[in-house]
Amino acid sequence: MDLLDRLFAHDTWTTRQLLLTCKPFTDELFDREFEIDHNSLRETFIHMIDNLEVWTNLLYKRPMQEGTGISIDQLSECPSLASREFSKLAYKISHEGRFDDSLLDTLDKPPYLKTYGGTIGHVITHNMHHRTHSMFLMEKS
């Protein structure tokens, strides 16, 4: 097991654990709005999963797709599916020694080049940042 294995496994596991902790929440609690980041637990988790899917599509140079599930049960399955596809590509980039190669980030206006390694690091730390928000929201719910 290498560092990428550990980082992806931790990211997927911790996000899923937080979603499972939310399972007893009513829709009202899951959607309760606060003046932070993405406002509610549901929107925060959707954002985290969407972000992983968007960057996966960008790295694979595929068109952007939408359609993440919105119930807690649906969301609980998403981190594993999205992470599996993203990590597969990250391993390929790692094994080919392409962390310093560039991709065109078309999400930014105007688009600009980013490295594969920086993008992979961003995706992993992005969810950690939003898990902190979700734990704050869970505490307040």
C-alpha positions in Angstrom: 0.0 0.0 0.0 1.4 3.4 -1.0 0.6 6.9 0.0 -2.0 7.4 -2.7 -3.8 4.2 -1.5 -3.9 5.5 2.0 -5.1 9.0 1.0 -7.9 7.8 -1.2 -9.0 5.1 1.2 -9.1 7.7 4.0 -11.0 10.2 1.9 -13.6 7.7 0.9 -14.0 6.1 4.3 -14.3 9.3 6.3 -16.8 10.9 3.9 -18.9 7.7 4.0 -18.7 7.5 7.8 -20.0 11.1 8.1 -22.8 10.3 5.7 -23.7 7.2 7.7 -23.7 9.3 10.9 -26.3 11.5 9.1 -28.6 8.5 8.3 -31.0 9.1 11.2 -31.4 12.8 10.3 -34.7 13.9 8.9 -34.7 15.8 5.6 -35.4 18.9 7.7 -32.2 18.4 9.7 -30.2 17.4 6.6 -31.3 20.5 4.8 -31.1 22.9 7.7 -29.3 26.0 6.5 -26.5 27.8 8.2 -24.4 30.8 7.1 -21.4 28.6 6.1 -20.0 27.4 2.9 -22.7 25.4 1.1 -25.3 26.1 3.8 -26.6 22.6 4.6 -25.3 19.1 5.1 -26.9 17.8 1.9 -25.5 20.6 -0.2 -22.0 20.2 1.3 -21.9 16.4 0.6 -23.3 16.9 -2.9 -20.6 19.5 -3.5 -17.9 17.2 -2.3 -19.0 14.3 -4.5 -19.7 16.6 -7.5 -16.2 18.1 -7.2 -14.6 14.6 -7.3 -16.7 13.8 -10.4 -16.0 17.1 -12.1 -12.2 16.7 -11.7 -12.3 13.1 -12.8 -14.1 14.2 -16.0 -11.6 17.0 -16.5 -8.6 14.6 -16.1 -10.2 12.1 -18.4 -11.0 15.0 -20.8 -14.7 14.0 -20.8 -17.7 16.2 -21.0 -19.0 17.3 -17.6 -21.9 15.2 -16.2 -24.4 15.8 -13.5 -26.8 13.6 -11.6 -25.5 12.9 -8.1 -28.1 11.3 -5.9 -29.6 13.5 -3.2 -30.9 11.1 -0.5 -28.5 10.1 2.3 -28.6 6.5 1.1 -27.8 7.6 -2.5 -25.0 9.9 -1.3 -23.5 7.1 0.9 -22.7 5.1 -2.2 -21.3 7.9 -4.3 -17.9 8.5 -2.5 -16.8 4.9 -3.3 -17.9 5.1 -6.9 -16.4 8.5 -7.6 -13.2 7.8 -5.7 -12.6 4.5 -7.4 -12.6 6.2 -10.9 -10.5 9.2 -9.8 -7.9 7.0 -7.9 -7.6 4.7 -10.9 -6.4 7.6 -13.0 -4.3 9.1 -10.2 -2.4 5.7 -10.0 -1.9 5.7 -13.7 -0.5 9.2 -13.6 1.7 8.3 -10.6 3.1 5.1 -12.2 3.8 7.0 -15.5 5.7 9.7 -13.5 3.4 12.4 -14.9 2.7 14.4 -11.7 4.4 17.5 -13.3 2.6 17.2 -16.7 -0.1 19.8 -17.3 -3.7 19.8 -18.1 -5.9 22.6 -19.3 -8.3 23.6 -16.5 -11.4 24.7 -18.5 -13.3 25.3 -15.3 -11.4 28.6 -14.8 -12.2 31.6 -17.0 -9.9 32.0 -18.8 -8.7 28.4 -18.8 -5.1 27.8 -17.6 -2.7 25.0 -17.1 -2.5 23.0 -13.9 -0.3 20.0 -13.0 -1.7 16.6 -12.6 0.0 16.3 -9.2 -1.4 19.6 -8.0 -4.9 18.6 -9.2 -4.8 15.3 -7.4 -3.6 17.0 -4.2 -6.3 19.6 -4.5 -9.1 17.0 -4.8 -7.9 15.1 -1.8 -7.5 18.2 0.4 -10.8 19.7 -0.9 -12.9 17.0 0.7 -11.0 17.2 4.0 -11.9 20.9 4.1 -15.6 20.3 3.5 -15.7 17.3 5.9 -14.7 19.9 8.6 -17.7 22.0 7.5 -20.0 19.0 7.6 -18.9 18.1 11.1 -19.6 21.7 12.3 -23.0 21.5 10.6 -23.7 18.1 12.2 -22.8 19.5 15.6 -25.2 22.4 15.1 -28.1 20.2 13.8 
